[in-house]
Amino acid sequence: MSSNVKETVIQFGEGGFLRGFVDYFFHKLQEKGLYDGKIVVVQPIEKGMCQTLAEQNCEYNLFLRGIDNGQVVNEHTHVTSISRALNPYTQYDEYIALASNPDLRVLVSNTTEAGIEYVGTEKLTDMPPKAYPAKLCQFLYKRYQAGLKGLILLPCELIDDNGDNLKKCVLQYADLWELEDGFKNWIETENDFCSTLVDRIVTGYPRDEVEELTRQIGYEDKLIDTAEIFHLWVIGGHHEDELPFQKAGYNVVWTDDVHPYKKRKVRILNGGHTSMVLGAHLYGLTTVGECMQDETVSSFLKKCIFEEIIPTIGDTEDNRKFGAAVLERFSNPFIKHQLLSIALNSVSKFQVRVLPTILEYKEKFGKYPAGLTFSMAALISFYRTNKANDGEEIMKFMKDASVEEILKREDYWHADLSEMIPMVQEYYDLIQAKGMADAYKEVLAK
């Protein structure tokens, strides 16, 4: 690293998602002259890609492909926002020295959903501690001891209230290690642990097209990354003055409350996926792209999103725009999203993503929504096949139990679904008797 490089961001995580999302945004900020500072990437676990990054001078190529306002977009960026990549397990001294860097201002992380956890077996003297929050507590304590100001923390892990949970874990380590009250107070008052919601499908290293993309760039890049063009980053905080993502033209929302955005994404995007894929598989399709090209299945999805989900959560222009963007994203010709991979653990997904809308719709409109309720019958039918992929006990029960027995499993649904039994039974019988194609036609007619 040359001495004139200003390192302002530390990033725990070197995977395809952060490189196709956060690192791209910082690259664009620098390119537009809106930001002066580079990212230091830290490998959160012993095995990772920091060595490969270092061998490529921390540069890589990102291809963003998709449909934007009806137009196919294919954007290539040679990303240069990272200055160094460090493995704290082999470069501990270099890594911990970053804590004393006065230029450092932002911390980003994506250590998987399991990364934000309190283990409680680590020591302050570990080089480094095992769990990410333990590493972070140790790092921030060094910074506090150096008398420096705190950081803006932007965790991207896909758990609810990720900022609050990360802070809670850091404070648990401060208690475990019996660190002074002054440090705990500094954590609370000088650092902003922002909860965030990230939304972009990052498809990573393009194994099936790597030869063609290598020809395009003219040399080998072991870290080529691919993603859809759509992006949304909702951040629970207000730091546009330091991080002018909106000024740069990106879909970044600074807000006091991330929850409404999370609800919209889970209900429309994830709920749309979950309500569509199991029936579509039974209908004979294999990818989301095929679903969007099939008039029957795409009509069913539109019915679920625009006639049932959006009227339930709020029929606003923003929600309708988000719904339209979801249809474009599902139609992305560059992403081959397998239905059976989305179908993994569908019982718990349905409980979180679809069922709340069904119950709220009933409360709001006095009847159950036809499309989403039909998707429950499709789920039961799917679990009768050998294609279900879920916990062993769930698969065994779902395969053999009656519709009534399934809907009475409150431990599965976290609600009393007795009232739904007749309608789900009717749809289930329809699927069994007439097959998926005719069953779709009847539901679409309602």
N, C-alpha and C positions, 0 to 999 in steps of 0.2 A: 504493500500500500504506500503510495507517495504521501509525503508529509502534508501536502495541501488539500487532501481529501477530508471533507468534514463529515464525520459519521454521526448521524442524528437519530437513527432508528436501529433498535435491536429487534431481531425477529427470531422467535423460537419456533423452528419448523422450516424445512427446506423442500417440502413436497410440492407436487404439481398444483395444488389448489392455491397456495399463497403466491406461487410464481405466476399463476394465471390470473390473479386477482389483485392483491395488495401491491406486489412488486411492480406490476404493470402500471397501476395508478401512480406510484411514486416516479416511475420512469417518465410517464407523460407530464407530471408536474414539473420535473426538471427540464424536459424538452421544451415546455411552454414558458420557461423562465419564471415559474411561480414558486419554486422551492429550491433551496440550496442544502443538499445533504444526501448522504448515501446510507444504505442499509447494511448492517452486519448480521449475517445469518448464523444462528447457533443451532446445532443439531441436538434435539432434545433427548434422544436415546443413543445408545452406543453405536448401533449400526444405522447408517444413513447415507446421504448423497453429498455431504459437504466436500469430501475428497474429489469427487467428480466435478463439482462446481468450481473448486479451486483450480483444477487442471484446465478448466475452460475460461480462466480469468473471470469467473463468476458471471459470464455472459451466456445467454441462450436465446433461442428463437421461439416466439409465441405466435400461433395462428388462431385468430378469432374468426369463427365461421357461423353463419346463421342467417335468419331472415329478419330484417328490420324494416318495418313499415311496408311489407310486401316485397321488398327487394332482397335478393341474395347478396350477402356481404361476406367478403373474404379478406381479412386484414392481417398483414404480416408485420410484426414488430421485433426488432433485434433489441432485447431488453438489457440495459446496462446500469440498473439502479442499485445493484449489490456491489459493495466494495470488497468484502471478505466473507469467507465461510469458515466457521470454527467448530471443531469438535471438542467440547469441554472435557471429554473423557481422556483426550490425548493432548489438548492445548489449554489446560485449565488456567495457567497464568495469564495467557493472552486474553482468554475469555473474561476472567474476573477483573482484569485491568479496565475493561469497558465501563465498569461501575463507577470509576473515578473520572470518566470523560465528561467534562462540563457541557459539551455540545449535545450530548445524548438527551433526547426529549420524548421520544415515542417508543413504546414497546408493543409489538404485534405478536400474536401466537396462534398456532393451530397444531395442537399436540394430540389430536383426536378427542372424541367425547370422553374417553377414559382418562385423558391427561389431567383434567382438573380434579384432582382427588387428594385427600389428606391420608397419607400412609402412616406417618407417626413413628417410624423406626429410624429416621435419618438423624444425623448430628450436624450441628453448625459447621463443624470442621471437615465434613465430607468434601471430597474434591472430584466431582461435584456430588451433591445429594441426588437421590434417585428420582423422586417425583418432581414434576415440573413446578408446582407451587413451592416446594422446598428449595429448589434451585432459585426461584424468584425471590423468596424471602431472604436467602443468603445474599443474593445479588443486591437487593434493595438495602439491606443492612450495611453492606460495604459503601453504598452510595450515601446513606445517611451519615455514616462515620466520616466520610470525606467532606461533609458539610455542604453537599450539593442539593439542588432543588429536585423535586420528584418528577414523575413521568406521567404522560397520557398513555394509559394502557388500553389496547384494543384487542381483546381476545376474540378469536373467530371460531372457537370450538362450538359445535352445534348442540348446546344445551341451553335450557331456559336460564335467563338471568346470569349469563356467563361471567360478566364483570363482577357482580355481587358475590357469586360463588368463588371466584378466584381470590377476591379480597378476603373472604371468610377463611379460606384455606391458608393464605399467607399469615393471617393473624393467629391461626391455630399453631402454626410453626413458631411464631414469635413467642407464644405462651409455652410451647414445648421446650424451647431453648432458653426460656426465662430471660428474654431480651427486655431492655428497659422500657418504661412507659413513654419516654421521649420518642423512641423509635415507633411505637404503636401509634402515638399521636401524629407523628410525621406521615405514617402510612395513610391515616384517615384524612389528614388535612392538606397534604402537599402532593398527593397522587390522585389522579382521576381514573378509577377503574370503570370504564365505560362498558355497559352491556351492549352487545351488537347482534345484528342479524345479517348474515351474508347469504347472497343468492346469485349463484352462477354455476351452471353445469360445466365443470372442468374435466375434460375427457383424457387429459394427460398425454403420455407418450404414445404416438400414433403408430403402433406396430405394423398395421396393415397398409399404411401409406408412407412409411418412413423413406422408402427409396425415392418416391416422387418428390417429397418435400426436401430431401437432401439434394436432389438435382436442382430444385428451385433456389436453395441458398448457396449451393456450390461447395459445400464442405460438410464434414461429419459433425453433428451436434448430438451428443448423447443425452441431452436434456431438452430436446424439442418438446414443447408443451402445446396442447390444443384445448380450446374452450369455445363455448357458445358466445355470441356477441352480446346477449342480454347480461346485464349486471344490476344488482341493487345492494347497497351497503347502508343499513340503518344503524346509526350510532347514537347511543344514549348519552349525549353530551353536546357541548357547543365549542368546537375548536376550529371552525372554518378560517379564523384569522391566522392560525398557524399552519393549518392543513387545508389549503383552498381547493378541495376536490370539486365543489360545485362550480367555482369560478372556471375550473379547467373543463367543465362541461360534463362531469360524470354524475351518475344517478346515486349520489350519496345524500342521505337524509340525516340531519342533526336534529335530535328530538329529546324531549324530557321523558318520553315513554315509548319503548320499543314494542311493547305488548300488542297494540293494534296491528302493527305491521307483521308481527309473527303470526297472529291469528289469521290474517288475510292470506299469507303464504301457505300456512298449514292447511287451511280450509279449501282454498281455490287450487293451488298447484298440487300439493300432496294429496288433498282430498279428491281432486280430479283424477290424478294417476290411479289412486287406490280404487275408486269407484268404477274405473274403466277396464283395468288390465285383466281381471280374472274372467269376466264375461267375454272379453275380446279373445282371450286364450281359448276358451271353450268354443268360441265362434270360428276358430281356426287360424288366427293371426299370431305373429311371433314378435313383432316390434311395434314401438309407439308410432314410428313413421307410417307403417302399414295401417294402423288404426286411423290415422289422420287422413289417409287416402281413401279409406273405405267410407262410403256415404252413410251407411247404417250406424257404424260405431262412432264416427265423428259427430253425427247428429245426436246420438245418445250422450256423448260427452258434453256437447253444447247445452243440451237440455239440463244436465246435472249442474253445470257451472252457472248458466245465465237464468235458468228458470227456478232453480232450487237453492244453490249455495249462496249466490250473490243477494237474492231477495231476503235471505235469512240473516246474513251478517251485515247487510246495509247496501241498498241499491244506489250506490254513489258513482259518480263519473270515474273517480280513482279506482274503485273496485272493478268497474266494467273495463277500464283500460288495462288493468292488471290481468283480468280474464282474457282479453284479446291477446295480450302479450304471451300468456300461457299457451294459447292455441298456436301462435307463431313458433314458440320454443319447441312444442311437441312436434311441429311439422319440420323441424330443422333437418335438412337432407344430409347433413354432415355427422349427425349423431344416430348411431344404431343402438337404441336403448331396448334391450331384450325384456319382454313382458315377464318372463319367469324370474329375471333378476329383481324386478320391482316387486314380484309376488312374495319374496322372502318375508316371513313373519307377518303375514297379512292380518291375522286376528288382532294382534296388538296395534298394527297400523290402522286398521278399520276403527278400532275403539277410540283412537286419538284423533284421526283425521276426518272421518266420515260421520260416525255416530252422533257427535255433538250437534252437527248441522241437522241431522234427521230429527233429533229430539227438540231442538230449538224451532225448527220449521213447524213441527206439530203444535208447539205452544203458541206460535205466532199466527198460524193459518188454520188451526183446528183439524188438520188432517196430515197424514204422513206423505212425504214427497215420493212420487212414483219411481223416478229414476234411481235415487239413492237407496230406497227400500228394495228395489229390484236388485241393486248391486249386493245387498246382503244375501239375497237368495242365490246370486251368482257365486258369492264367496262360499256358501255352504256346498253348492254343486262342485266347485273347484276342489274343495277339500275331500270330496269323495274320490277324486282321481289319485293317481300316483305321482302327480307333479307338485303337490304341496310341499313346501319346505318351511318347517316350523319346529317348535319344541316337540319332542317325541310324544309326550303325554297329550298335547293339544292335537297333534295329527291323528293319534289313535282315537281320541274321543270324537273329533269332528267327522271322522270317516264313518263311524257306526251309529252315532246318536241321531235321534229324530230332530226335526226342526224345532219342536217345542222344547226338547231337552237342551238344545244348543242355546236358544234364546233365554232360557232360564239360568244360564251360567253367569251369575252376577260377578263372579271373580274374573271372567273374561271381559265383560262389557262395562263394569262399574256402574250399572244402572239396571232398573227393573224393566225388562222389555216384553213383559207378558202381553201388553196391548198390541204389540206388533205381530204376534204369532199368526193370526189369520191371514194377514196381507202377505207376509213373507212365505207362508205355506202355499198360498195361491200362486205366487210367482215361482216358487221352487217346483211345484207340480207342473206348471206351464213349461218350464225349461226341460223337465224330465220327459214330458209327454210329446212336446212339439219340437224340441231342439232350440238352440240359441237364436237362430235367424228369425224364426217365427215369433219367439218370445220377445225379441227386440221390437219387432213390428207392433206388437200389442201395447208395449210400454210407451213407444213413441207416439201412439195414437191417443194416449191419455192426456 
